[in-house]
Amino acid sequence: MAILVVGGAGYIGSHAARALRRSGYEVILYDNLSTGHRRLAQGFELVDGDMADEPKLRSVLTRVDAVMHFAAHAYVGESVENPRKYFRNNVEAALTLLNATLDAGIRRFVFSSTCAVYGVPTQIPITEENPRQPVNPYGTSKLFCEYALEAYDRAYGLRSARLRYFNAAGADESGEIGELHDPETHLIPLALAATGPGELQIFGTDYPTPDGTCIRDYIHVSDLAEAHVRALQHLEKGGDSVALNLGTGGGHSVLEVIHAAEAATGRAVRRKVGPRRPGDPPVLVADARRAQQVLGWKATRTLADIVSGAWQWMQRVQSGS
């Protein structure tokens, strides 16, 4: 069976591609390389194309049996400053992909969604029943795609798995791929960088948490990738469309991440404390029990695994290897 991984030269897409190949699938990557990297696509067929290019999409969709969609802009702050960019790519171009998929006769679709569709959670841990009320254009754009997939399921029988990520982090155990973001906004690589010449900005130490810093649910990108394979297999077996949280069910504070970075590197993390960022909730943690029930999947890698793998990858990138 052949799978088209749209956004397959990006961080999570490249890890999903490897997980698919390890599970015996033929994998074709489709990426315009605007934020993806050829380095992350090495060893795979890569179609250099834009998601809005319907003729190119149609030509490659004739060769596959299912689609995994990762090609989205994903910076919350940027989405507030430039919503047009986000709605053009994450909504308009995504609809082009969705329609081309449907017209190709494909009826299995795995969608990279986000916990940002929930907005401010009504309870912690966050279940899939939490109201979907996003508070920024990024979350809104992802929610639009969820609504579209739900409608296409009802009308056309396009079955989907809508996977709502929490904080993806880490690198493949092979050391071949990992995070390559520019700009980098994720805490773990920023904390690791601050063991060198950089400095980590901590936004607030007065939250109602045990150490005063924000708590987030960090999930290893390889655990995340394996969940995508399980979601595809669920659809292959005739399973119904489903929306699932992907997280560990536990959380770690900013200070805990800093201590993990120091343990992995043997160096101190240089840091400074600033005021809270507007809109940062104190705690965001997934209730991931439904993913375990439906997919038989559970995150197994620890924060130490995440940070040590990220550090190995960062050293490899810095050395040019």
N, C-alpha and C positions, 0 to 999 in steps of 0.2 A: 504494500500500500504506500502511496506517495502523498506527502504532506507539503503544502506550501506554507512556509513560515514568513509572513509579511513583517518586515522589521527584523529580519533574522541576523543582520549584522550589528544589532544593538546589544545592550547588556543582557537583558533577560531572554530575548529571542535567540541569541547565540547559545546560551546555556540550554534552552529548550530544544534547539536543534540537535545538540549532542545527546541529550537524554532520549530523544526520538530515535536517533541512529543506534544508540546502545540497545534500544528495545526492538530493533529490526526493521524500522521504517526507512523508506527512501525519502530523502529530505531535499527540497529545493528552497533556497533563500531568495527573497525578493526585497530589495532595499534601495532607496535612492541615495544612501550614504550621506545624507545631510547631517545626521548625527551618528550614524553607524560607522563602522570601521572595517575595511577589508581584512585587517589582521584577525578580527573576530570571526570572519567568514571562511578562513583558510580551511581547505579540505572539503568544502561543499561547493556545489554548483550555485553561483550567485547571479541572479538576474538583476541588473542595474536598472531599476525603473521606479517611477513615482506611482504612488497609490491612486492618484487622480488620472493616470494614463490608462484609460479603459481598454484601448486596443491591445496594449502590451499585456495588461492583466488577463484579458480574454485568451491570448495566445498561450500563456503559461497555465492557466486554469484548466485547459483541456488535458493536461498531463497529470493532474492530481485528483485525490479522492476526498481531501478535507483541507480546511484552512485554519491556521493559527494566526491571529492578528495582534501584533505588538507595536505597530507603527504609529505612535502617538507622541505629540509634544507633551512634556510631563513636568514642567516647572510651574508650580502654583503661582509664585510671584509674577512671573512673566505673563501668565494667563490673565492676571488682573490688569497688567499694564498694556497688553496687546491681545485682547480677546479675539480680534479678527483673525489673527494667525491661528489660534486654537480652534475656532469654529470652522475655518477653511480646511484644516487638515484632519482634526479629530472627528468632525461631523461630515462635512461635504465630501471629502476624499474617502472617508470610511464608508459612506453610503455608496460611492462608486464601487468600492470593493465588495460590499454586501450584495449589490445588484448584479455585478459580474459573477459572483459566486453562485447566486441563485440561477442566473441564466445558463451557467455551465452545467447545471444539474447536480451540483454538490449540495448535500443536505446535512453536513456536519461542520460546525464552526466553533472554535475555541477562542474566546475573547479575553484579552488582558484588560480587566477593569481595575478598580481601586477602592480602597476604603473611603476615599474622598467623596464618593457618592452619598455617604451618610451625613456629611456635614458635621454638626455638633451632635455627638451621640446622646441618646436619652438614657443609656445605661452602659456600664462597663462590667464585664467584657461585652463587646458589641456583637450582637447576633444578626442574622440575615433579616430578622423582622424589624430591625431598627428603621425608622422612617428614612427614606432617601430624600434628603433635603440639602444638597451641596451648597457650599458657601463661597465658591469661587468658580470662574469659568472653566478651569480644568475639570473639576468634578462634574460640572454641568455637562460638559462635552462627553464625558464618559457615560453619564446617566442617559443622555440622548441615545447613545449606541445600545445601551441595555434595553431601552424602550423599543428601539427599532427591531432588535433581535426578538423580543417578546412578541411583537406584532407579526414579524415574518414567520415565527413558529406557528402562530395561530392561523395565519392566512395561507402559508405556502409549505408548511412542514419543514422549515429549516430549523433543525435542532441545534441548540447551542449550550455551551458551558460558559457562564459569565463568572470569571474568577476575580474576586476582589482582594487585591494584595494589601498587605500591611507594609512594613519596611523591609524591602529586599536588600540584602547585603551579602558580602563575601565573594568568593571566587571559586571556580571549578577546581576540584582536588588535583587535577592534572597540572595545574599551574599555567595552562595554555591561554586561558581567557579570564577576564575579570572586568571590573569597572573601568571605563574610559570616558568619563564625562567632562565636558568643557562648556560652561563652568561646572565644577564639582560642588554640589550642595549637600551631599549626604554626610551624616555625622561621622561614620566610622572611617572612611578615607581621609576626612578632614582631621580627625583626631590623630591618625597615624602620621599624616603629613606634619602635624604640629610637634612630633617628636624630633623633627629636624629644624630647619630654619623658620618654619611657619609658626603661626599662633592661632589657637582655637578660640573662637568667640562663643561664650556660653550666654544664652539668652534667658536670664532669670534664674535665681536660686531661691525664690520665695514662693514656689508652688506648694500646694497642700499634698506633698509626697514625702516619703521618709527622709530623703536628703535635700528636698527643696528644688530638684531639677525635674524636667519633664520625663515621663516614662513612655516608651514606645515598644511595640512588638516587632523585634528584629527577626526576620526569617531568612535562612540561608538560601541563596539563589538556586542552589542545586536541589534543595527540598522543593522550592517553587517550581522548578523545571519538571521534576518528577510528578508533581501534581497535575501538570498539563498533560503528560502522557496518560495518567490515570483518567483524566477527564475525557480525553479522546477515546480511550478504550471503553469508557462508560457509554459514550454515544454510539460507538461501533456495535456494542451489544444490544442496541435498541433502547437504551435508557432515555428517559425524558430530559428535556431541557432543564437546566439547573443553574442557580446562582449560589456561589459558595465563597465564604471567607477563607483566605489562605494566610494563616499566621501560626504562631506557636501556642497561643493561649496564655502566654506569660509576657511579662514586660521587663525592660531594663532601663534604668535612669541614665541621663547624660553622664553623671559621675561614674556609674558602673561601667559604661562604655569606655570612658577615659582610663579607668583602672585596668580594663582588659587590654587596651592598647599599650599601656605601660608594661603589662606583664608579657605581651607578645614581643615587644621590641627591646625590653630592658632599658628603656629610656623614659624620661619624664615628658609628659605632654605639656607644652607651654600653652597657657590659657589666660584669658581675661574674662571677667564677668561684666555683662551689660544688662540693660533692662529687658524685660519680657518683649517678645514680638507680639503684635496684636493678632488675636485669633488663635494662638497656640493653646490647645487644651492641655490640662495637666497630664492626663493619661489617655492613651489610645491602645487598647489591647483587644485582640480578636477572640471571639468564641468560635473556634474552628471545629467543633464537634460534628457539625453536619458534613464537612468534607471527609471526616473519618468514617461516618456512617455510610455516605453515598459512594465514596471512592475507595474506601479502605486505606486512606492515606493519612499520615501524620508526620509533621516535621520532627526530625530526629537529631539534627545538628545543633550544637550549643553556641552560645555567644563566643566562647573561647575558640571554637572551630571557625566561626565566621571571621573573627578578628585575625587569627593566625593565618588563615588562607588569604585574606585581603592583604596582609603584610607581605606574604611571600610574592603575591602578584605585583604589588607596588614595587618591591625590590627588583623584580624582573623587568618591569617597564623602565625603571630608572637606570638600570644597567644597559638598556638597549637590546636585551636578548629576547 
